[in-house]
C-alpha cells in the first residue's frame, strides 16, 4: 500500500478535504475543518497518523509492531500506523474510516446529521 492509495481513500470519504498546514512534508486530511488523518510526504517510512481511543490503541500496539503513539500531537487519541510493516492494507483503510467517524462524532449534532448516510461503521 502506498501513500497515494491512502490519500485517494481518505478523499473518497464524504466532504473530506486536504491541506498542507504542516508545510510541504505532510498532507493533512480534514472533515468539517477537523483533522482525521496526517500523511507524511517526505519519503520516510510510509505511515498515517489517525485518531483512536486509547484503549483501542493499546490493543493495536499489542497486536502489531507497526503502531506507535503520535507524541507530536501531545494528545493520547492520535496514533501512527506504519503501513509497510505488519498491519494488512484492509485494516489500515478500516482505521482511516474509524478515525473519520471519531472526528464526526465530536462535531455538533446538527452537523453530524449530514453524515448519517456516509459513515462507514467498523
WORA-V328342 format. One record per backbone hydrogen bond with DSSP energy under -0.5 kcal/mol. CO is the residue of the C=O (numbers start at 1). NH is the residue of the N-H. Records with the same first field share a line. If there is no record, write none. Layout:
BEGIN
CO=NH  NH
END
This chain:
BEGIN
2=6
3=7
4=8
5=9
6=10
7=11
8=12
9=12  13
10=13
13=16
15=32
17=30
19=28
20=23
23=26
25=41  42
26=28
27=29  39
28=19
29=36  37
30=17
31=34
34=31
36=51
37=29
38=40  49
39=27
46=83  84
48=50  81
49=38
50=79
53=57
54=58
55=59
56=60
57=61
58=62
59=63
60=64
64=67
66=82
68=80
69=71
70=73  75
71=74
75=78
77=52
78=70
79=50  81
80=68  82
81=48  83
82=85
88=91  92
89=93
90=94
91=95
92=96
93=97
94=98
95=99
96=100
97=101
98=102
99=103
100=104
101=105
102=106
103=106
104=107
108=111  112
109=113
111=114
112=115
113=116
115=118  119
119=121
END
